[in-house]
Structures are given as structure tokens and as C-alpha cells.
């Protein structure tokens, strides 16, 4: 239990930031899952849908980097892995 008002406020800020960060990470996971689902269908007609989903995942990852939820190197690694799966 926090003893001072400053530590109480700090705990509130930590909880707020944790929820905000979790929101961005969940969005990345959902977009990645939909991309992998389309990718696993092995249908050549789904290439456009697959590329659209990949673009959406890139947008989510870049937004998380902009908000400092993910480190830029982590984002680059994830994007590289997702692009490699397409080949």
C-alpha cells in the first residue's frame, strides 16, 4: 500500500500506462493472427488479402513504436519475420 500521495499518483500513472500499452499489444496480436490465418490457407487468390493484412500489421507495429510501446529493433524484427513468412 502506498504511503504518500506522490506514490499513489505514480501508481495510478503506472496502471494507466499499462492499460494503454496492453491495448496496442493486443491490437498487434489480433492483426498478426488474422494475417497468419489468411497466410496458412495456401490459396494463391488470397495474395491481395494477405498483403492487405500484412500492411495492417505493419501499421499497428509502427504505431506502437511511435507511442514507445515497442522498441524500434523489436518492431523491425517482427516485421522482418512476418515478411519472410510470405515468401
VENJOCOR-V752033 format. One record per residue. RES is the residue in one letter. D_CENTER is the distance of its C-alpha to the mean C-alpha in Angstrom with 1 decimal. Layout:
# VENJOCOR-V752033
{{RES | D_CENTER} {RES | D_CENTER}}
This chain:
# VENJOCOR-V752033
{{X | 32.4} {X | 32.2} {X | 35.6} {X | 35.2} {X | 33.8} {X | 31.6} {X | 29.9} {X | 29.5} {X | 27.8} {X | 25.6} {X | 24.6} {X | 23.7} {X | 21.6} {X | 19.7} {X | 19.1} {X | 18.0} {X | 15.4} {X | 14.3} {X | 13.8} {X | 12.1} {X | 9.5} {X | 9.2} {X | 8.8} {X | 5.6} {X | 4.3} {X | 6.4} {X | 5.5} {X | 2.7} {X | 5.7} {X | 8.1} {X | 7.7} {X | 7.9} {X | 10.8} {X | 12.5} {X | 12.5} {X | 14.0} {X | 16.4} {X | 17.8} {X | 18.0} {X | 19.9} {X | 22.5} {X | 24.2} {X | 25.6} {X | 26.3} {X | 26.4} {X | 22.7} {X | 21.9} {X | 21.3} {X | 19.0} {X | 17.1} {X | 16.9} {X | 15.8} {X | 12.9} {X | 12.0} {X | 12.4} {X | 10.1} {X | 7.2} {X | 8.5} {X | 8.7} {X | 5.3} {X | 4.7} {X | 8.2} {X | 8.1} {X | 6.3} {X | 8.9} {X | 11.4} {X | 11.2} {X | 11.4} {X | 8.7} {X | 8.1} {X | 11.2} {X | 12.0} {X | 13.4} {X | 10.5} {X | 8.5} {X | 11.8} {X | 12.3} {X | 9.2} {X | 10.2} {X | 13.8} {X | 13.5} {X | 12.2} {X | 15.0} {X | 17.4} {X | 17.1} {X | 18.3} {X | 21.5}}
